Amino acid sequence: MDSTLCPVCSSGTSTVLRKGPIYSFHCCNECGGHYIDPIEPLVAPQVLFDKYSWTQEYSANYEAYLPMAKRSLEEKLRVCEVLTGVRPKSMLDVGCGNGIYLHAGKLLGLSVLGTEVDGSSAALARQHGLCVKIGKLEDLDIIGAFDFVHMKQMLHLCPRPVVVLQCAAEKLAPHGVVYVDTHHQNGIFSRFRRIFQKDPLRYGQLIAPTCCISYTQGAFNTLLARCGLSSRRIFTYSAGNPIYYPLISRSLKDHAVRFIKAGVDYAGMGSFLAAYCLATKEEP
């Protein structure tokens, strides 16, 4: 893939926001998405995401997080039922990490399957008796369709988001729902980092080389539409949200910070963008 093209809309026109010794940070002039250049990693994803930090937090406290993941997934299934009138019975978790949401789905009676590029995380999932295929979704042979495709905290890690999201959409059952979330480049905390943080490997929510794309709402909507998905509910959230980013509370300060972030989320300026999507119906 030509890394000078926007990975969201394939436009060849962009503005260089900051240039570092290794990576430059771009804003697409068409869709408004932000991305790093070069965007393709120099190592295989199995190496890049080995013992990925986000997964490690949930792995180290797996038993404490499992009830929280179950509550989170139960709410997502409830939203799916509201949108379609049908409660999902099967789930594909793309980038499932240590499998904690697969485990939650199994406890809730779902038929579950996960994909993951990090072998160490997939090994932990398998220790819990969960079925995980190792590799990129687009490279795996996955048979059947799913009522619910869960794509949590992984889209901003993909240098080819159109490919992976189109593949996910193809795995949907006729009444299926995709839940997907990603970094929000126009969130309030990202805006502060863009102004005040001078780390040559970071620009807002872009963190080279892993977090290679960060989305504005316009870019996010552009990607969903390009991949044949129609958003039915779109919103922002931040770390500590009890449903979409549960974290163990360790102090009164944690609770206070989450209260503040809840207000930020309500204003649409949270750290992450999320959407529930249905497959776009083709015109007759």
PyMOL commands that set and color helices and strands:
alter all, ss='L'
color gray80, all
select helices_A, chain A and resi 45-48+53-60+62-84+100-107+119-127+137-139+155-157+161-170+188-196+217-226+252-266
alter helices_A, ss='H'
color red, helices_A
select strands_A, chain A and resi 14-19+24-28+34-37+90-94+111-116+132-134+146-151+172-183+202-203+206-207+213-214+229-237+272-279
alter strands_A, ss='S'
color yellow, strands_A
deselect
rebuild
show_as cartoon
